[in-house]
Amino acid sequence: MANEATEKVHVLIIGSGPAGYTAAIYAARANMKPVLYQGIQPGGQLTITTEVENYPGYPEGIQGPEMMVNFEKQAARMGADIRYGLATKVDFSVQPYKVWIDEEKLIEADAVIISTGASAKWLGLPSEERLNGFGVSACAVCDGFFFRGKEVAIVGAGDTAAEEAIYLSKLCTTVHMFIRKDKMRASKVMQDRVLATPNIKVYWNSDTEEILGEKKVEAVRIRNNQTQEATEIPISGFFVAIGHQPNSDIFKGYINMDETGYILTEPGTSKTNLEGVFAAGDVQDKNYRQAVTAAGSGCMAALDAERYLSAKY
């Protein structure tokens, strides 16, 4: 590789969204001259949500994409160097750490903050994609509020699906819960809670065939995969809770992760198993996955990086 394609930076932030942009704001204010590459989805998952009502400081709520534009502008105003580009490969075996952008440009960094997020897993239905943001959601805690007093459906069989079904049951008249098999994967205590909640109706052996509605969710058609009987259920919201996939593949072999690919950090810090490499936001948080917690961990990562760099350089 030609030398002119290599660039040396002090702090490299991989990924945007609340964690990456907040890390950039703090790192820029600390005069660390951060370079941030936005990744495949600048602004992260909030750019595919509509109204955000649970982020402090916005009494009227704010549209997700607008909020991420504000985060980006603030980071840029502080002096962060924000660029388009996707990290496609890394070599963390020696310092400075090497990161390739779009398979061609090589960045060498003294410290790296990973904030690549996690992507919701979807069913893969065209109607699900078309109505995403118009009644289809992958986050009950984010969007359940908009369906107060209405009927909703949720698909999923794990602990997250069980938690989200119970959360929705406190807001909605009925929660229709679709499970593909004849049993749930969730822990026994969560299963018991779901089955003991009177307004959660569980449908076993059920596949979601199509979400119905032109401009918004109006109903869902499910099919029992044993009897092949189809049922249409009128609903206003459809929640997908079949899991998230952390965007961490390129770091495998260097960074310690759990069995599903979430990056492991030292409790109470953003530190990974490699000195000078930090992780923030949903790529290391499978429990909360909120904009405000991601922003908080982005702040932690920038402060951890600042302390690391000032001690080392």
Secondary structure, DSSP 8 states (H G I E B T S, - for coil): --GGGEEEEEEEEE--HHHHHHHHHHHHHTT---EEE--SSTTGGGGG--EE-SSTT-TT-EEHHHHHHHHHHHHHHTT-EEE---EEEEE-SSSSEEEEETTTEEEEEEEEEE---EEE-----HHHHHTBTTTEES-HHHHGGGGTTSEEEEE--SHHHHHHHHHHHTTSSEEEEE-SSSS--S-HHHHHHHHH-TTEEEETTEEEEEEE-SSS--EEEEEETTT--EEEEE-SEEEE-S-EEES-GGGTTTS-B-TTS-B---TTS-B-SSTTEEE-GGGS-SS---HHHHHHHHHHHHHHHHHHHHHH-
